Amino acid sequence: MSIFKRVRDITVASINEILDKVEDPVAMLNQYLRDMESEIQKAEVAVARQDALEKKWKGLVEEMEDRAKKRDRQARLAVDVGDDRVARQALADKEYCQVKIGEYQAQYETAKEQKRSLSEQLQELKDKYYELRSKKYALVARANVASAKKQMNVAISSIDTDSAARGFARIEERVMMMETDAAASERMKSHYSGDWPDEKRAWSDQVEEELAKLKAARQTAADKAETEGTSSLS
């Protein structure tokens, strides 16, 4: 049966060596487990059939044993009543039953041994299946991590880091200029707003002299204009 070869292959083969030969290890692992499930189902059917065959031979043995006991009782009764013909027929059939019991017993033992062997093979296959199914989760996790790392490496390698660095340098320079402009504006604001001298403070002599000159010049201009206006009226 193919199940025997399958069990042997699964026992000997290394699952990691198999996965190294395929492009998609997760898909291969799932397919491998599906194949094993199919073989397990076939093996279960084979064991069930062998069990039915074992029961069949066992039933025939029990049937012949009951028939032999019945013929023995018939022979004894025939002897008691002096009927040798019936006694001989009963003993002949008893002899036939004993021969068949030997044949059927041999078939029963063979079927029983074959079922035991098939059951062991089936259990071995199931144990290996459960082992690999448990290993599947670890292998799938490893495959996912490897795939994610590969995608990240491809994404990183596709980025022009030098160009990005230059871009960030330009942005930093622009931000520094904006900060400088803002600081200059703040200084200008503080210099021209709210810093005029208080009227109550004492002015310097130079300021007073300049103010007097401005007033005198203004007064002179006003007197001159008034004089000129009077002359023109005369």
C-alpha angles and dihedrals in degrees: 000000000000090000092071093054090044093054091048093049093048091048094050102034123087113229091209092056090052093050092050090064098057134072096224110038094181093055090046091050092050091049090048092054091046089054090051091049089053091051091048090054091050091048092050090053090049092050091048091052092047090050090053090049091050091052090048094056091043090053091050091051091051091046092053091046091053090046092050091051090049092051090049091055090047091051091051092050091048090053090049091056094040096247102142094172094060090041091055093047091050093048092047091053089046089054090050091051092051091053091050091046089059092049095045092044090055091050090047093052090048093050091046092052092047091051091050091051093047091048091053091049090049093049091048090051092048092049091051090047092052090047093052092042089056090047089050093073092053092046093048090050091050091047091050092050091048091049092049091049091049092052091048092050091050091049092049094046090051092058117092098226094183092054091046091050091051090049092052090048091054091048091049090050091051092050091051090053091050090050091050092050091049092050091049092050090051092053092049091050093052091047099051103032126068095353101101114126118265114253090229096058119098114260122224120254091248091056091049092049092049090049091050091051091050091050092046093049090049092049092048091052091049094050091048092051091049092049093050091049092053093049092053091053092054 
